[in-house]
């Protein structure tokens, strides 16, 4: 992301969280914590059996 801001408003943060929730419903991975910042994200995940790469593409 080259340190560019991509979450610049509360509406964008809410929308991203909706995308995250939708993507999590489609996988067996579980998110136990997250931190959204303006220019990057952190997730603490519990691994499932499915490939994480296919899930991550849904929330990029």
C-alpha positions in Angstrom: 0.0 0.0 0.0 3.1 2.3 0.1 1.8 3.9 3.3 -1.0 5.6 1.3 -4.2 6.1 3.3 -7.0 3.9 2.0 -9.4 4.1 4.9 -10.1 7.8 5.1 -13.5 8.1 6.7 -15.8 6.3 9.2 -18.0 5.3 6.3 -15.1 3.6 4.6 -14.1 1.8 7.8 -17.7 0.6 8.3 -17.8 -0.6 4.7 -14.5 -2.5 5.1 -15.8 -4.2 8.3 -18.9 -5.3 6.4 -16.7 -6.8 3.7 -14.6 -8.5 6.3 -17.7 -10.0 8.0 -19.0 -11.3 4.7 -15.6 -12.8 3.8 -15.4 -14.5 7.2 -18.8 -16.1 6.8 -17.4 -17.8 3.7 -14.4 -19.5 5.4 -13.6 -21.6 8.4 -10.9 -19.2 9.5 -11.9 -17.1 12.5 -10.8 -13.5 13.3 -10.3 -13.0 17.1 -9.0 -9.5 16.9 -8.4 -6.8 14.3 -7.0 -3.3 14.1 -7.9 -1.0 11.2 -5.6 2.0 10.7 -5.7 4.5 7.9 -2.9 2.9 5.9 -2.7 -0.7 7.1 -4.5 -3.5 8.9 -3.7 -6.1 11.6 -5.6 -9.4 12.1 -5.3 -12.1 14.7 -6.7 -15.2 13.1 -7.4 -18.8 14.1 -6.5 -21.0 11.1 -9.0 -23.2 9.5 -8.6 -25.9 6.9 -9.3 -23.7 3.9 -6.5 -21.7 2.1 -6.1 -18.2 3.5 -5.0 -16.8 0.2 -8.4 -17.3 -1.4 -10.1 -15.6 1.6 -7.7 -12.7 1.6 -8.5 -11.8 -2.0 -12.1 -11.2 -0.9 -11.1 -8.4 1.5 -8.4 -6.6 -0.5 
